Amino acid sequence: MHHHHLVAHRLAAAALLAASLLPAARAQQGLDLSAGPVDYTTWTLFGSATAQNTTPGNGFTYSLLSLTNPGTGDQAGAAFAPQALALDFNQPFSFHFNWYIPLLAEPGLRGDGMAFVLTTQPGLGVGGSGLGYDGSHPASVAWAIDTFHFDGEPVSPSLQILAGGSVAPLAATETGLGDRVRDPDFQWFGQFDYLPSGLDDNRGTLTASMSHVNLGSFSASAGVDFDALGMASAGAVFYGFTASNGLATDGHATSWGAPVPVPEPQTWLLMAAGLGMVGWLARRRAA
């Protein structure tokens, strides 16, 4: 009997501990798109962007978002989630996502790049070297990978932080990857983190990072004023992707996969937790 009481006590203690952790978990800001679940067919698409759900017969079903199509040049596309998020810019936030540039049969010219964007008004900017972000709404910030080099710019591929609908980077890190940034086998993990100043002034530091199981990790950081950008007063922020390839023919994409058959809605949470752990382990290996 004593043993049963002890087990019950430990289970109750564990339940109380789990309950005590829930408020902290709910207070976290941002999203992990790499853990899912994500259905890109529900997103708002602009320009050349396309989305589809497919089951290719390898035991998984995928939601695939293509911003530009591999092998086709002069494209620009964008896609944004249908619901906005309420972000407090005096609290930290973090967004995680996958991205990749498919390896072409005939690689040709590498370019131009893609961005993960936080904005008060979803839309598509100009193509080419604008990454689909240049000229978009000024109340925005972006994580960007620029894969085409112009004189006077950071040597591509470079990881950048952008703001105000401009592709003049607030910060940039040259990766030295060259054509290795294209990978047909493994997606990159992207991360966009914010650490507030602690002064309740809607200012802080944005850090863009990217990691790969074989190619390493890179990051860049910049200070940002969300009041000056007009984002703090907006009340809600949309998240999504933009990309363009200009004279190049690179595709720019992200996808999320789940084992088939597609689970019932009540099992999404458990599956997402498992895939989140897989993503975390991959990022740990890359780091």
N, C-alpha and C positions, 0 to 999 in steps of 0.2 A: 504493500500500500504506500509505504514511504517513497518507494521508487516512482510510482505513478504520480504522486504529488510533486516530486522533484521535476519530473519531465514536464508536467503541466506548468509548473512555475517557470521553467526555462522557456517553454513555448510562449507563455504570456509575456515574459521579459523580451523575447525576440520580437513579438508583435508590437510591444510598446516602442522598442528601438526603431523598428521599421516605420511606425507611425510618426515618430519624432523626426525622421529623416525626410518625410514627404514634403513639409513646407519648404525646406531648403531646395529640394529638387524642383518644386514648382516655381520658386523664385528665380531660377536660372533663366537667362535670356538667350535667344538664338535658337538654332535648329541644327540637327545633324542629318543632312540629306543623304549622306553616305550610308547611314543606318536605316533610313526609310521609315515607314513605307512612303513611296513617292509614285504618283500616277501623273506623268507629264502630259497625258492627253487632256487633263483638266486645266492646264495652264493656258494663259493668254499668249498667243504667238504673233510675232511681227516679222515682216520681211520673208527671208528664205527659211525660217525655222519650221521644222516639222517634228511631230511626236507620234509615237506608236507603241503599242504593247504587243509583244511577240513571244512565242514559245518555240524556240528553234529545235527542240528535241534533245537537248543536252541535260535535261533534268531541272532546268530553271525557266522561269518566265521573266521577261525584262520589260521595263518601261524605259524607252530610249528617246532622248531629246537630241536632235541634230540641229545645230544653229546654222552651219554651212555644210554643204554636201561635198564629200571628198571627190576630187576630180573635176569639179566645176568651179570656175573662177568668177570674180566680180559679184560676190554674194555678201549679204549682210543680214543677220537674223538676231532676234531677241525673243526671250520667253520669260514670263513672270508668273509666279504663283497667284492664284485668284484672290487669296485673302491677305490683307495687310497684317502686320504685327505691331503691337504697341511696345515701343522700345523706350526705356528710361536711360537717357544718355549720362546720367549720374550713377549708373550701375554698369558693371561689366557685362559684355555679351560675347558670344562665340558662334560662328557659323562654320559648319564642316560640309564638304561636298566632294564629289568625284569629278574628274574631267579628263579628257584625252583627245589627242590629235591622231587620227588613224594614219598608219603607214601606207603610203600610196604605192601602187605597182611601179610607177615612174615618179619618184618624189618631186622632181622639179623644184620650183622656187618655194621656199618656206615662208609662210605669212598668212595673215598679218597678226592674228591673235584673238584672245577672248577675255571676257571679264565677268566676275561675279559682282552684282550691283545691288546696293541698297538705295532706294529712291522713294520719294513721296509721290511720284507720278511715272508709272511704267511707260516705256516707249523705246523706240529704236533711233539711235543717232546716225551719224554718217558712217559709211563703210571704209574700205581700204585701211589706211593706217589709223583710222579713227576707232577701230575695234568694235564698231557698232555702239560705242559709248560717247564719243566726241559729239557735242551738240545736243546731247540728251538733257533732261531736266537738270537745272543747276543745283537743286536740293538733293544731292546724291553723293555717294562715295563708292569706290570700286576697288576690288582686288583684280589685278590684271596680269596676264602673261603676254608679253609683246614678242612676237617671233619674226619680225622683219626689221632690219636695221637701216636707219637713215643717219647720215653724217651729223654729228653733234648730239646724237641720242645714246643712251646706254646700249652697249653691244647686245644684240639679241642672241638667244632668248633671255629676256630679262623679266624678273618679277617686280611688279610695280604697285604703288598705291595711287589712285586717282581720286579727284574730287571736283565738284562743281560742273560736271559735264565736260571736262577738259582732259585731254590726254597728255598734258604737261605733267609729269609725275611729281607727286609730293616726295616720294622716295622710290628708289629702284636698286635692285641687286642683280648684277650680271651672273648668270648661272654657268656659262661656259659649256652648255650642253650641246650646242649645235643641233644637228638633225636627230640626236638621240632623244630630244624632247618628244618626238613621235614614237609611240610604243604600241604595237598591235596586240600585246599580250596583257599588259597591266595598266589600270587606270592610275592617274595621279590622285593623291589626296590634297585638297586645298583647304585652307583654314583662314578665317578672317576674325581676329580677336580684337576686343576693345577693352582698355583699362582706363577708367575715368581718373581725373585729377584728384578727386577726393574733396574738392572745394565747392561742390554743387553748382558748377558753372557751365555744365554741358560741354566741357572740354576734356580731352584725354589723348591717349595714344592708340592708334590703330596699328596692328601688326598683321601683315600678309605672309603666309607661309605655304610651302608646297613640299610634299615628300613622296618618295617612290621606293618600293621595296628593293630596287636594284641601283637606283641612280642618286640616292641621297636626299638631303633636305636643304631648303633655302628659305630665307625670310628677309623682310624689309619692314621698317617701322617709321611712322610719321605722326606728328602732333596734328590734331584736328579740332576745329571749333564748330560744333553742331548748331549753335545759335547763329553764327555767321552764315552758315550754309542754308539756314531756314528749315532744318530738319527737326530741331528740338520742339518747335512750336506746332509741327504738323499733326502730332498725335498718333500717326500711324505710318509705317514704312513697309513698302513692298520689297520683295527680294526676287532675284532672277539672274539671268545670264544674257550677255550680248557677245557677238563675234562678227568678224568679217575677214575676207581673204583677198580682196582687191585683185591684183594681177596674179596672185598665187592660186593654187588649187587645193589648199589644205581644207579638210573638214574639221569642225570643232563640235564636240559632243560631250554628253554626260549620260549615264544610265544607272539604273538601280535594278538589282535582280533578287528574286526570291525563289525558293524551291517550289516545284509544282507537285501536286495541284495547288492552285492559289488558295490560301487558307481562308477560313471563315473570318468575318470581321473581329470576333472576340479573341482570335489568336494572333492578330497583327502585332499586339504589344509584345507578346513573348518572343515572336520571331524577330521583331525589330531589335529587342534587347540582345538576342544572340548575334545578329549581324553587326550590331554596334560593337560587340566585343571583338568580332573578327576584324572590323575596321580599326579598332583601337590597337589590337595586336600588330596589324600590318603597319600602322603608323609608328608603333614602338620599334618594330624591326627596322623601319626606314631610319628612325632617329638614331 
